[in-house]
Each structure stands twice: as C-alpha cells, then as structure tokens.
Amino acid sequence: MRLLIGIDDTDNKESRGTGYNSRQLASAIESAGHGIVHGITRHQLFVHPDIPYTSQNSSACLDVSCGKYEGIKSFVRDFMVNIGAEGSDVGLCIAENDKIPDEITEWGTKAKSLVLKMSDAYDLASKHNIYLEGLTGTKVGIIGALAAIGLRKGGNDGRFVWLRSSKNLRDIEQDVHTVEVLLTEAGIDVVQYNGTHILNPNDKVYLNGWARPVLRNSKAVLLVDNEVNNKSYEWKCSAKESVKRVSN
C-alpha cells in the first residue's frame, strides 16, 4: 500500500520546523518497522495576514509504502502529538495515493493563493473518506496537511527535503558527482538544464552546497546550470534562490 502523509503547523518560533519534524517522523516510521519512506516534499502555501503560521507557511508530505494502514496511522498520530511544539496547531492527513481524487489536488492548489476554511477541509476529507485530524492547539494545521497530500499527488509542486538513496544528498551536497551517480545512488530521477534532460552519465555536477530536487511530473528533478568554462565539472546545481523561486 502506498500512502501519502501530510503534516502542517508542527512548530513554534523557537523549535525546529516542519521540514525537520517530517524527517524525524520518517526515521521513526522506518525504525518502528511500519513502512518504507520514499521521499518527503515541502509545499509552500499562501502567506496572508488572515492565515496563522510560524515562519513560512509550508507543509510537508511523506510518500510511504506500508502493509497495515491502521498500524501506521496510529503510530504516526501518536508521534505527531508528542513531537508537536508547545503552541503548535498540528494537522495530520493520511490517504492512499491511488484513492486521492482531483478535488483534493485542487484544494492544494487553492491553498497556495487563497484563505481557506477548516470546516471546508473537514467536509472535503469526509466526502472522500480521507483521514484528517487536528491534533494540537487550534488544529488549523489540517488545512495545510490536506493541501500537502493534494499537491504531492498532483506531482508538480514543491521540492524534496529528503529522498531515499544510498547517498544522502544533504551529506554530499558540497561535492562533485557524475550524472550516473546522482541517478543511481542519490535518488534523483532527472538532471535537467533549461528544460532539457542531461543524458551523458559521465558529465560531472557540482551540487553547490544546497541540493534540493523539485517535484515535476511526479519525479525528483535536479535543476542545474551550465558551467562551460569550468574544467572540473560541466554542471552546477541551480542556486538556492532560483530553486526556491520555481518550487515555492
């Protein structure tokens, strides 16, 4: 069974953010034997004075393979209750990937540009028999949690903050690697420059200190810039500001 797990508003101004908490959750799921996490994506939502948020108003979605739905649901719920920072408004959403309808994807798209209501989130989740629950505080995090699974299902929003791989991108992002290594060992599906796939497996890529693949067509796409005058490598990861601009 392939599940999408959406979380939002897990932090306060002094604590680590939702991205960090999503990685902690992924580690806990695997350590407890409840499933295999394939990746975690970050999704930027609408920033507006009428929307309460801690720092950037982003939510996270875990893509997980598991055997027993009720077991992982209970485990994740308990974990999120305990990890939620004081004053947080944790929202949790869990759904089978194949059963997430377009209406949920549309909700995610709306959450990027509109002020949405908690009551509408509950109604929509109930309509499609999707688990959605507010766990702490005002519980307003349900809006972003539902949006996270919709945007992840849509396959064309946000960026990866973690990928299953033998080489963790965060551990090797100061280094130079071949395209072949990135595609076979670092969890990358596509290395792309200006909309064109880099196909030469021997081309070298400098990860530029901040390697965050974007989610495009449900794949992890590493955006790079051409380094024609560099003798050490042909490509360099696009700058943080550029990646944020196309993935927020």
C-alpha positions as CSV (number, residue, x, y, z in Angstrom):
1,M,0.0,0.0,0.0
2,R,1.3,3.4,-0.9
3,L,0.3,6.2,1.4
4,L,0.8,10.0,1.4
5,I,1.1,11.5,4.9
6,G,0.6,15.3,5.1
7,I,1.6,17.3,8.2
8,D,1.5,21.0,9.0
9,D,2.0,23.5,11.8
10,T,4.1,21.3,14.0
11,D,6.5,24.0,15.3
12,N,6.7,27.3,17.2
13,K,9.1,30.2,16.7
14,E,11.8,28.6,19.0
15,S,11.6,25.0,17.8
16,R,12.8,23.2,14.7
17,G,10.4,23.5,11.7
18,T,8.0,21.1,10.0
19,G,10.7,20.0,7.5
20,Y,12.9,18.8,10.3
21,N,9.9,17.1,12.0
22,S,8.9,15.4,8.8
23,R,12.4,13.8,8.6
24,Q,12.1,12.8,12.3
25,L,8.8,11.2,11.5
26,A,10.2,9.3,8.5
27,S,13.0,7.9,10.6
28,A,10.6,6.9,13.3
29,I,8.3,5.1,10.8
30,E,11.2,3.0,9.5
31,S,12.8,2.4,12.8
32,A,9.5,1.0,14.2
33,G,9.0,-1.2,11.1
34,H,5.8,0.5,9.9
35,G,6.9,1.2,6.4
36,I,9.4,2.5,3.9
37,V,9.6,6.2,3.2
38,H,10.5,7.0,-0.4
39,G,10.7,10.8,-0.1
40,I,9.5,13.9,1.6
41,T,8.3,17.0,-0.2
42,R,7.9,20.6,1.1
43,H,5.0,22.6,-0.2
44,Q,4.7,26.4,0.1
45,L,1.2,27.7,1.0
46,F,-0.4,31.1,0.9
47,V,1.2,33.8,3.1
48,H,-1.5,36.2,4.2
49,P,-2.4,38.2,7.3
50,D,-5.5,36.2,7.9
51,I,-3.6,32.9,7.9
52,P,-1.8,31.9,11.2
53,Y,1.7,30.4,10.5
54,T,5.0,30.2,12.3
55,S,7.6,31.3,9.8
56,Q,7.0,30.4,6.1
57,N,3.6,28.6,6.0
58,S,4.9,25.4,4.4
59,S,3.6,21.9,4.8
60,A,5.3,18.5,4.2
61,C,4.2,15.3,2.7
62,L,5.8,11.8,3.2
63,D,5.5,9.2,0.5
64,V,5.4,5.8,2.3
65,S,4.9,2.1,1.4
66,C,3.4,0.1,4.2
67,G,1.5,-3.1,4.9
68,K,-1.1,-2.2,7.6
69,Y,-2.9,1.1,7.3
70,E,-4.3,1.2,10.9
71,G,-1.0,0.4,12.4
72,I,0.9,3.2,10.7
73,K,-2.0,5.6,11.2
74,S,-2.0,5.0,15.0
75,F,1.8,5.2,15.2
76,V,2.0,8.5,13.2
77,R,-0.8,10.1,15.1
78,D,0.9,9.3,18.5
79,F,4.2,10.5,17.2
80,M,2.9,13.8,15.9
81,V,1.0,14.5,19.2
82,N,4.3,14.1,21.0
83,I,6.5,16.0,18.6
84,G,4.3,19.0,18.2
85,A,5.9,22.0,19.8
86,E,4.2,24.0,22.6
87,G,1.7,26.3,21.0
88,S,1.7,24.4,17.7
89,D,-1.6,23.6,15.8
90,V,-0.6,20.2,14.3
91,G,-2.7,18.9,11.4
92,L,-2.4,15.3,10.1
93,C,-3.7,13.8,6.9
94,I,-3.2,10.2,5.6
95,A,-4.6,8.8,2.4
96,E,-3.9,6.0,-0.1
97,N,-2.1,7.5,-3.0
98,D,-4.3,5.8,-5.6
99,K,-7.5,7.0,-3.9
100,I,-6.8,10.7,-3.8
101,P,-9.2,12.4,-6.2
102,D,-8.6,15.6,-8.3
103,E,-10.7,17.6,-5.8
104,I,-8.0,17.1,-3.2
105,T,-5.3,18.2,-5.6
106,E,-7.4,21.3,-6.4
107,W,-7.6,22.0,-2.7
108,G,-3.9,22.0,-2.6
109,T,-3.7,24.4,-5.5
110,K,-6.2,26.7,-3.8
111,A,-4.2,26.7,-0.6
112,K,-1.3,28.4,-2.4
113,S,-3.3,31.5,-3.2
114,L,-6.5,31.6,-1.1
115,V,-7.5,31.8,2.5
116,L,-9.3,28.5,3.2
117,K,-11.6,27.3,6.0
118,M,-11.1,24.5,8.4
119,S,-14.7,23.4,8.0
120,D,-14.3,23.0,4.3
121,A,-11.2,20.9,4.8
122,Y,-13.1,18.6,7.1
123,D,-16.0,18.4,4.7
124,L,-13.8,17.6,1.8
125,A,-11.9,14.9,3.6
126,S,-15.1,13.3,4.9
127,K,-16.6,13.3,1.4
128,H,-13.7,11.3,0.1
129,N,-13.2,9.1,3.2
130,I,-9.7,10.6,3.9
131,Y,-8.3,10.7,7.4
132,L,-7.8,14.3,8.5
133,E,-7.4,15.3,12.1
134,G,-6.2,18.3,14.1
135,L,-4.0,17.1,17.0
136,T,-2.9,20.2,18.9
137,G,-3.9,23.8,19.6
138,T,-6.4,25.3,17.3
139,K,-6.0,22.4,14.9
140,V,-5.7,24.8,11.9
141,G,-2.9,22.7,10.5
142,I,-5.5,20.5,8.9
143,I,-5.7,22.9,6.0
144,G,-2.1,22.6,5.1
145,A,-2.0,18.9,5.9
146,L,-4.8,18.2,3.4
147,A,-3.1,20.6,0.9
148,A,0.2,18.7,1.2
149,I,-1.2,15.4,0.0
150,G,-3.1,17.1,-2.8
151,L,0.0,18.9,-4.0
152,R,2.1,15.8,-3.7
153,K,-0.4,13.8,-5.6
154,G,-0.6,16.5,-8.3
155,G,3.1,15.8,-8.9
156,N,4.2,19.3,-9.9
157,D,4.7,21.4,-6.8
158,G,7.3,21.9,-4.2
159,R,10.7,20.4,-3.6
160,F,12.2,17.4,-1.9
161,V,13.7,17.8,1.6
162,W,14.6,14.1,1.8
163,L,15.0,11.2,-0.7
164,R,15.6,7.5,-0.2
165,S,19.0,6.8,-1.5
166,S,22.4,5.2,-0.7
167,K,24.0,8.7,-0.9
168,N,22.0,11.2,1.2
169,L,22.0,14.5,-0.8
170,R,22.5,16.5,2.4
171,D,25.7,14.6,3.1
172,I,27.3,15.0,-0.3
173,E,26.0,18.4,-1.4
174,Q,29.4,20.1,-1.1
175,D,30.9,17.6,-3.6
176,V,31.1,16.9,-7.4
177,H,29.4,13.8,-8.7
178,T,28.7,12.3,-12.1
179,V,25.2,12.2,-13.5
180,E,25.3,8.4,-13.3
181,V,25.9,8.5,-9.5
182,L,23.1,11.1,-9.0
183,L,20.7,8.9,-10.9
184,T,21.6,5.6,-9.4
185,E,22.7,6.4,-5.9
186,A,21.3,9.8,-4.8
187,G,17.6,9.2,-5.5
188,I,17.4,11.7,-8.5
189,D,15.2,10.8,-11.4
190,V,16.2,13.5,-13.8
191,V,19.1,16.0,-14.0
192,Q,17.7,19.0,-16.0
193,Y,19.1,22.1,-17.6
194,N,16.7,24.7,-19.0
195,G,14.0,22.0,-19.6
196,T,16.4,19.5,-21.2
197,H,17.5,16.3,-19.6
198,I,21.2,15.7,-19.1
199,L,21.8,12.3,-20.6
200,N,25.6,11.8,-20.5
201,P,26.2,9.6,-17.5
202,N,29.8,10.8,-17.2
203,D,29.1,14.5,-17.0
204,K,30.0,16.0,-13.7
205,V,27.7,18.0,-11.5
206,Y,28.8,20.3,-8.6
207,L,26.0,20.2,-6.0
208,N,26.7,23.7,-5.0
209,G,26.1,23.3,-1.2
210,W,22.3,23.1,-1.5
211,A,20.8,20.3,-3.5
212,R,17.0,20.2,-3.4
213,P,15.3,18.4,-6.3
214,V,12.0,19.8,-7.4
215,L,8.9,17.7,-7.9
216,R,8.0,17.7,-11.6
217,N,5.7,15.1,-13.3
218,S,5.9,13.1,-10.0
219,K,9.7,12.8,-10.3
220,A,12.7,14.2,-8.4
221,V,14.3,16.7,-10.8
222,L,17.6,18.2,-10.0
223,L,17.9,21.6,-11.7
224,V,21.4,22.6,-12.9
225,D,23.2,25.4,-14.7
226,N,25.8,25.0,-17.5
227,E,29.4,25.6,-16.5
228,V,31.0,25.8,-19.9
229,N,34.2,27.5,-18.7
230,N,34.8,25.2,-15.8
231,K,37.4,22.4,-16.2
232,S,36.3,20.5,-13.1
233,Y,32.7,19.9,-13.9
234,E,30.1,20.6,-16.7
235,W,27.1,21.5,-14.5
236,K,26.3,23.2,-11.2
237,C,23.2,22.9,-9.1
238,S,21.0,25.9,-9.6
239,A,21.3,28.5,-6.8
240,K,19.1,28.3,-3.8
241,E,17.2,31.4,-4.7
242,S,16.4,30.0,-8.2
243,V,15.2,26.7,-6.9
244,K,13.0,28.4,-4.3
245,R,11.5,30.6,-6.9
246,V,10.4,27.7,-9.1
247,S,9.3,25.4,-6.2
248,N,7.5,27.8,-3.8
